[in-house]
Amino acid sequence: MIKKPLNPTWDLDSIFPGGSDSPQFAAYLEELTADIAGLEQQVEVLTAASSTAEWHQVIEQIQTIMGKQRQASAFISCLTAQDVNDKKAKLLSGQVRQIRARFQSVLVTFDDRLKNYPDAQWDSFLKQPEFTELSFILNERRQRAKNRLCAHRESLANDLAVDGYHAWSDLYYTIVGDIGIEVEQDGTTKTVSVGQAANLLANPDRAVRQQVFAKYEEAWAEAGELLSSCLNHLAGYRLTLYRHRKWDDVLQEPLEINRMSAETLGVMWDTISKSKDKVVQFLNRKAELLGLNKLAWYDLDAPIGSSQAKLSYDEGAEFIVEQFRKFDPQLAEFAAKALENRWVEAEDRPGKRAGGFCTSFPESNQSRIFMTYSGTLGNVSTLAHELGHAYHQAVMQGVPQLNQRYAMNVAETASTFAEMLVADAAIKNAASPEEQLVLLEDKIQRVVAFFMNIHARFLFETRFYERRKEGLVSVDELNELMVTAQREAYADSLEQYHPYFWASKLHFYITGTPFYNFPYTFGYLFSSGIYARAQAEGPNFVEKYRNLLRDTGRMRVEELAKTHLGVDLTQPDFWQDAVNLALADIDQFLALSK
């Protein structure tokens, strides 16, 4: 049980009181800046001849600053999310970005010192008690440094990126923020944002969806030349940097960031592609239920019915904790603590940004979850998902900061697992077959997204980067590349596609992580495979699960899977088992919807 009533707003004052006007936060940023300046001097004089104590001091300071920088970034992300009109928070966000860039430049120099450490002495260095726990990360940073430019050139590129590379991303957000789309609603015409227009594509009325989608495409077409400039120059920056690093494969960096091999990625996509017939059956059945011959792009999110189930915030929270407890009492207790201690911002009010996220405050050993809760079962799933993220971070407590930085592809492990626990319980407890069908359809929509939508993004982006090597890519070419990718990814199952998806999907413009696509699908299937293992092994799996989460930041994914699951990710068996779990939901849907 949880203590009710719960407060649906989060507590940020216990982190830094006063929001964007917090004097404590301003002082914290000053202290962080001074710490980085001090570290800069320490790293500058560090050499292979430096003592173990000197190396240890630098590495400890790096980890301290890493935690502080994460604390500052988390606070800023919370401020800008809870109030999109907080102008001071936006200015602080720029300040934090500059601090992060300076820290990254110091890390580049540190990595250069690792790179220049003599090979003959390197193994002995790692075997010292101070460094054995960090051996994977130090080895990884050293190897990555060997594959990059010299420290001076990398630092220069990093500094120039703030007002160059990252600026193109900022420009994208500025352009998109100014786009208004005129749509007809309830007999009147009103202007909505692109985010609001995207939400209208889930309207039950197909005439509304058609009308909104036409206007949506129009708006992206009008901004097409500007947005194509952003995309072309983002890609141009990456390709130029890759060329100077002597990297030929555009996937080299994203694969390395995600600590996975090209072989694993290829087997995953191949297994999915061989299983798409069943997903197409689902799409065709959905078309039937909507009275259509074939779905268009704007029909993909259309509801097939409406679930009457509504849960208050307290009820939704209690349902989640109850399902978590069936798997692991420790997970349930953690979720209850997060909910009761106001780690969650869930209030349904204007002025908040869209979407949801979880961010961690390592200095405070806490997390904060952002979402908007309106009582739907989808909201309950989202809350469970984000609590899973928070739990992942909680499991990491006590692990060195350098070992906590898990990649995007495994970042969704605990969140997807938690969501599955709750989604399956909701389906099982549905009040009627009709409600069960609606909930199943909602769950299967994730399969469509990860198997088809994400695949289309991956196919488009790989082909776009290859084409970009030859020069700028026009709007017409971008549209053609996108539709070709969508046709292939959706197995030509739709009657109409979304040519301007390259413009409307912000993931293509994210500079922090290149190829912000395939890690989603990897994370979903990896978590599905773990979920299947948990169902098979029961309570015996709980401790294995925690150990797996704890190692996500200090192993490559192939080693992680081999160590904790005994499987080989370069072979199709694991992937097929995970895919089959998703396809079983489709079989149930097809049977229920006859």
Steps between C-alpha positions, in 0.01 A plus 500: 500500500605860443423797721217699346404754385805553280613842386528495115760780492868442550724645766797684349564729796662216694760490219548875443243733661357783292482354152681699230553783754676265742812664646616154609488378139688809379767433763508133400573592137778734612650224711469251213675743264783547751532123547535450124768772483692326777466162328621657176829593668539156658441318171733730311803386702398133519743258330588132505771593748245643744451303819210264563373749759493780240315286247258386769434858611421610143269206436317558829458870416368413153237279660405769753456760226311250287247457780472875552454567130225240482336661804504842332374369165218309670385809687495706182304234310240502779470879502454530123248214495276618782461850350572554132478878558779509759740725308761501774512120492574516127792736564628271774472212255744678270737556792488132595569403139813718499615341826441154354701589188795615711488182705490291183812680375679412824392138454643505147837600648470232769422238234807615311709432811352149514576450131864598550553273799757241384343173383761296683397649836126530442398159637701561816335839539150346486591226748564754773225476765395862441410431137387137467131585542528759222707287260223459241428873478864607502579246228201620300593868530861423405395302192252763390768768533724298269226511237461877520703808417768643725373663819547857369296441184229305684471778761477759226226305323317461831516875572401602146207259513319713760437782250526282190381141515267541799380835366344327199305286743393811694392664175280198423318540832459875440349443155268227623395709800379772264294269278126540543253269327145612428248222559125486517353382828136512604413727209770757574851548366779527749878496493677216679864408554659210314485293819129564540444419132687171541270412791197566279617218271363268769151651464225236459354691202686415179386822332673695777815290463507551122447873529763541772755282319463701178560823693782334692681403179439848360663662802807279477521564126500877559787464745667232286787706358602635841474161667688326220782751559506405868507129422758532222738704713462276805591204282775700329659580836497135605633375168780760498602405854484131406717562193767670710485208744534268197166329570329364189189345658236745627386233745840476669425771758141402589598134532794588722287733714252214547779248566372254243628337184377544145442124498252525792318788332475312171365182661241701694363676191512179296297312762243780511474518120430128477214538750320800352224299329324461834522875566352565157212269596439721802502815286258344253269389782509849646405638158205260494387610846513862383305416184793558266669299227846616611636729766655833409780653709244716682299189598784328686416661835124502451313337790301184429280567801519680828586356835252613761750430776615814677729494799573793727865576564478324837328197345748481213795524738358228724438271201863542391642429845275193527632354171860585585462316833403178320840502330721656767401658836814715484386652170155566652648667808720720285204610285292577809784712640533694174124566486462593865808725507382702199758391247226513232357801315170369364255790535280564195546874451590746222851631452676164524699353213367191327620144560661331794846427635697390803817678607737416783662717767808296596612744769164462674456126425157582358321519166219714363229386260312733266169423329141620478248266660138520384372164625535276195652153510762634260598751770534213747737322257704818456532545876611138540751548215659805662505336844695218335761754386522638854544149640784431255681804636429399860658160437811688384551667838845418633635430151780743395377789284708387203327161516151651515493640147298235322421545132166583345438146374500353852352811663152376411548160666346566842241746368361267234509210747298700756254609233447140390422393857223759518371470141457123525321535834265762351416270207443207733274708728301664218130536582384368160633340177453840330722673755751218478517549122560875541780438751659234279491735205673767704773253596543378141540859381841488665586197286403693186710794618811297581482253211387738226512870586847480657616274218388762248699766688808276500473420129446866412785629711759247380412572136482876553850508651642300211333738253616805702863398442446608138360843589188677623176302476193684370156501660363287215778242548442495875130434441580223256751337737245516780209348310725223364613418855142504630375271225775251576465519878121466494519221240298721263193452719377863503310691233661837583832594663658804665763653265588784740562269794870595474393857586240421767704250705730688736714189559682567172616835642626383841873566520578318824455155348531425127252249357243548775294210364623138517577514876124528562430173321797329662384615845145382441601152385779462756253585776240265348749216510579578865128516577449155345786368714343654813166333424671165454725515810271685742644636831839339430556756225467813716860516619631414151293791367650746748853381422435541128377858549803578717736388222335694215760777530811282507454233233442483128152369428622168365695438822206620711264252333751215517583563868148545636278315252736245347406605145690607190359820349682440172277198441126522416370274782466766771354752258249250363380411850452870578320560169275199564390653830382810312334294227305301764313822585409535133369143492282578802379821333415320176307233691304754708416722202355230271 
